[in-house]
Amino acid sequence: MNAQSPLHSADAATAEEAIAAQDALDTPMTSEKATEVAMQNTLLTPRFYTTDFDEMDAIDVSPVRADWDKLINQMKSDPNKGHFKKNEDWDTVDWDGMEPALKAEFIDFLISSCTAEFSGCVLYKEMKRRGSNADITTLFQLMARDEARHAGFINDALREAGIRVNLGFLTQQKKYTYFRPKFIYYATYLSEKIGYARYITIFRHLEAHPEHRFHPIFKWFREWCNDEFSHGEAFALLMKTDPKLTESFTNKLWIKFFLTAVYSTMWVRDHQRPLFHEALGVDVTWYGQEVFRKTSEISKQVFPFTLDIEHRRWRKNLDRMEAASRQIAAAKKRGGVGGMISRVVGMAKAATAFVSVLTIPAIHNAVPENPRLQPAY
């Protein structure tokens, strides 16, 4: 093992150290298929992003200085250092005895989660590398550290199944998508907050029904989701530094678009893992709506409206998007002229359903002057 790297990514003080610790654990069980899945760029797979780093480096956090310093000091205290590694609570997993279809869905969940966590790490690490604004670079260094630990922990779980995602390869080879900084704020804020809502909902459910905890990684979800929550708090404060980001007419349209896109993507992806949710003892439709409820309540801290998730067009069109997604995947696999036609028809169905959801009237709310929240679920 590299003498300069920590014994485990959970103990790393920086993202670079966490990644080095993972690289030092390379084994013959590296899975090209897992990395290939992580490399995909579709509407449902996590992407790697780049942005205008100079614009982000110019952010002045003076309007939120008091709350900013409190959050940074909290993150510097590093309450989860050493948490994301196996201990005596890590039960033995019978991967060979796991029902094959469930195993496939669970591995897909882990690969997708690992890629999403590492996507955040790559973006945050690059901002820290390129920036000179101490407030901004400090924040992104701390968030990169957390995301690298999360990705490393998931990779540890995947190794037990005989596979891993090659994080170094992803950094070099995965396609990057450019987003303007404000789009990074909207998308990443929602990603972090919906991540919190997802993890805490599963954690609380399994806390009440431990017989459905078919893998030990779920025991680590509470501290994990608290990291996600604090990252979302940081982006809420960033948006508070410029009122136009949430108050101008154009940006309100963008906020509604990103809310609809993030919620729709989650719904479609989760409904394509029915055995995974069945094993957890969770009705996937209830789970989706519950995550949306939590996320909507939290997002009132900075967004001036929430989506009407009880509207008569809501679930009907989310289900249509999910069906269209299946049609597109089947058509792509089929190939040929018939497959191409079916794929175009599926894309048209998905777009029509998305517009139907997007045009549902929003529910307006007052935004508090101080956006800071604490995990309450």
N, C-alpha and C positions, 0 to 999 in steps of 0.2 A: 504494500500500500504506500502511496505517496506520503512521505513524512510530513509534508506541509498541509495535508488535508486532515480533517477531524475523523474520529473513529466512525461517526455516523452523521448523516445529513441533519438529523434532529438536533445535534449539538452545534451546528455551524452558526457562525455569527454573521455570515454574508451569503448571498446567493452563489457567489463563485466557489466558496468553500463547500457548500451543499452539493453543487454539481460535481466538484472534484471528488467528493466522497462517493457519489453514485458511480462515477466513471471508474473509481478504484475497485468497485465490486463487480466489474465485468466478468461474466462467466460464459461457458459454452452454451448455456441455455438461452442466450439472446435470441429473440424471435423476430425474424425478418417480417413475418406476417403482422405482428403487433405494431411494428414501426410503420409498415405499409398502411395499416388502418389509420394510424395517427397522422400520416402524411396527407391523407385525403383532404380535399377542399370542396365541400358541398354545403348546401344550405343548412344541413343538420350537424356538421362536424365543426369542432372548435378551430378557429383560425388564428394565425399569428398576425399581429398588427404592427404597423409603423406609422409615424405621424410627424407633424412639424415640431421638432424638439425645441427649436429656438423660440417658438411661440409659447410653449409650455414653460420654458426656462424664464420667460419674462413675467410670469404670474407674480403679483404682489399680494401676499396673504395678510397685509395690514388690516383689512376690514374684519378679519376673523382671527386676529392674532391671539387673543386669550384662549379661545377654544382650540386653535391650532397647536399652541404650545402644550396644552394639556394632553391632546391626542398623541403628539409626538413623544412626549415623556412617557406616556402609557406604553406606547409601542417599543420605546427604547428599553423599558424595564423587562421586556421579553418574557412575559408570564408563561409562554408555552415552550421555552427552550428545553430540549430533552424529552418533550412529550411524544413526538411523532416517531416512535420506534417501538418495536415489540417488547413486551415484558411478560410478567407472570399471568396477566389477564388475556394474553393472546392464545386462544384455543387452537388446538390442532385442527386443520382443515382437511377433510377427505376429498381432495379434488377428483381423484379417480372414481370415487363413489357418487359424486354429484351428478344429478340427472343431466345428460348431455345438453339438452336445449337450454336448461337453466344456466348451466356452466357457460355456454356460449353468450347468453345475454349478460351474465354478470361480468365476464371478461370484457365484453364490449363496453359495459358501464365503466369499468375500471380504466380501460384504455382511453375512453373519451374524457373521463375525469382527470386523468394524468395529463392528457394533452391540454385541457383547458387550464389547469393549474400552471403548467409550464409555459403556456402562452402568456399568462400574466407576468410570470417571472422574466421572460425574455423582453417584453415591452418595458417593464419597470427598470430592469437592469440597464437597458440601453439609454433610458432617460437619465439615470444616475451617471452613466459614463459620459454622456454628451453635455450635460448641464453644468452650470457654474453657480446657479442660485442655490444657496445652502439650504433654504427651506424646502425647496422642491427636490433636490437631490437626496436629502436626508430621508424624506418621506418615501421616495421610490426605492432607495436602498433597503429600507426596512420592509416594504411590501414585497420586494423581490426575494428577500431572505425567507419570508413566510411561505411564499408560493413555491420556492425551490424545495423547502422542507416537505410541503404537501405532496408535490410530484414525486419526490424521493420515497416517501412513505407508501404511496400507491404502487410504485415500482417494486418495493420490498414485498408487498402482497402478491403482485403478479409473479414474482420469482418463484413463489411456492407452487405456482401452476406451470412452471417451466418456461416462462416467457418474461420479457421485459421490453419497455419502450426505450429505444436508444435516444436519450435526450440530446446528446451532443450532435448526433446526426440530424435531428429535427432542427436544431438551431441553425445549422449550415444549409440545409437542403429544402426545408418546407417553404412554400410560397408565402410571401408577406403581402397583406392587404393594407393599402394606405387609407387612413381615416383622418379627417380634420380633428384637431384637438377637442372641439366641443362634442363631436361624435364619440370620441374616446370617453369623454366624461359621461355622456348619457349611457352608452353601451356598457362601460365598465362598472359604473355605479349600479346599474340594474343587475349586471352579472354577479357582483359581490353580494348585493342584498337578496337576490333570489337564491343565490347559493346558500346564504344563511337560512332562509326560510325552508329550503329543501332539506338541509342537513338537520336542522333542529326538529322539523316535523317527523323525520324518520327516527331521530334519536328518542324523542318523547314517546313515539308509538312503541318502539322496541323496549323502552324503559318500562312501559306498562305491560308489554307482551313479549318477554324475553324468549319465549319458546319459538318465536319467528326470527330470532337473530341467527341466521345461518352462516354468518361469517364474523369474525371478531373485529374487523375494521370499523364496524358500526359503533363500537364502544368508544371510539376516538372522535366521534362526530361533534360532541358538545364544544370542546376546545377548538376544534377545526372551524366550526361555524362562527365562533367568536372572533377568530381571525378575519373571516369574511366580513363580519359585521363592522369591525374597525376599519377595514379597507374601504367599505362603502361610506363610512363616516368621513374619511379623508376626501373622497370625491364629492360628497355633499358640501363640504367646506370649500373645495375648489370652485364649485358652481356658485357658491355664495359670494365669492370675490368679485363677480361681475353679474349684476342683476339682469342684464340683457339675456343671459344664458337661459333663464327660465321665465322671463317676462315678456319678451318680444313675441309678436304674432308668429313670425316665421319659426322661431325656436320652439314655440309651443307645438307647432305642427310636427317638428322633428321629434320632440319628446313623445308625442302620441304615436308616431311611427315606430320609434324604438321600443316603447312599451308593448305595442302590438306584435312586433317582430320577435321580441324576447319571449313573451308569453306563448305565442304560437309555436315557436321552435321547441320550447320545453314540452308543450302538450303533444306535439307530433312525435318527438323523440321518445318520451315516456310511454306513450301508447303503443310503441313498437317494441316494448320490453314487457309483455304481459306476464311471463313466467317469473321474471325478477320481482315484480310487484306482488304477484300472488304468493311467492315464497316469503315475502316480508309480511304477508297478511294485510296488505293495503289495497283498497280499491283504487285503481289508478285514476279514475275520474274524480273521486273524492279528493285524492291526494293533490291533483292538479289545481282544483278549485281552492283547496286549503292553502297551498303555497301562494296562489294569486292573492288570496285575502290578506295573508300576512305581508306580502310584498307591497300590496297597495296601501295598507295602513302605514307601513314604514316609510314609503316614498312620499307621503304627505309632508315629511320634514323639509322637502326641497321642491317637489313638483306641485304645480297649482291645480292639478286634477288627477283623478284615477280613472281607470277603465271600468265600464259597467259590465262586470263579469256575470251579472244575473240577467242581462238583456236576452230577449228571446232569440236574437240572432247569434249570440255568443258561442255557446257550446255546439250548436248545429253546424256552424261554419268552421270551427276548430276541427270537428270530426270530418268535415269535407276536406280540409287540408290534409289531414292524416291519411284519408283514403286516397287522395291524389298523390301523396308522397309514395304510397305503396305502388300505385300504378306506374309512376315514373321509374321507381327502382326496378320493377318487373320488366318494363319496356326496355330499359337500358341493358338488362341482362339478356333479354330476348334478341336485341340487335336487328339489323336489317331495316328495310323500308317500313315494314309493319311496326317494328319496335319504335322507330323514329316518329311515326305518326302518333302512336299511342303515347309516346313521351310528350310530344307537343300538346296533345289533348289534355294530358294530366297536368302539365304546367299551366295551361289556361284555366283548368278547374281550380288549381291551387291559388292562382292570382285572383280569380273572381271571388273566392271565399275570403282571401286576405283583405280585399277591398271592402267586402261586406262587413268584416269585423272592424276594420280601420274607421269606417264611417259611422259606427255606433256612437251616439253622443256621449261625451265624457261627463264624469261627475266632478264638479268643481269643489275645491276646498281652499280654506285660508292657509297660507304658509307661515309658520312661526318665524319670528325674527331670529331666534336662536335655533339652529337646526339639530343640535346634538341630541342623540338618543343613546340609551343603554339597552343591551339585549334584554328582552322582557318575556320571551317565550320559553 
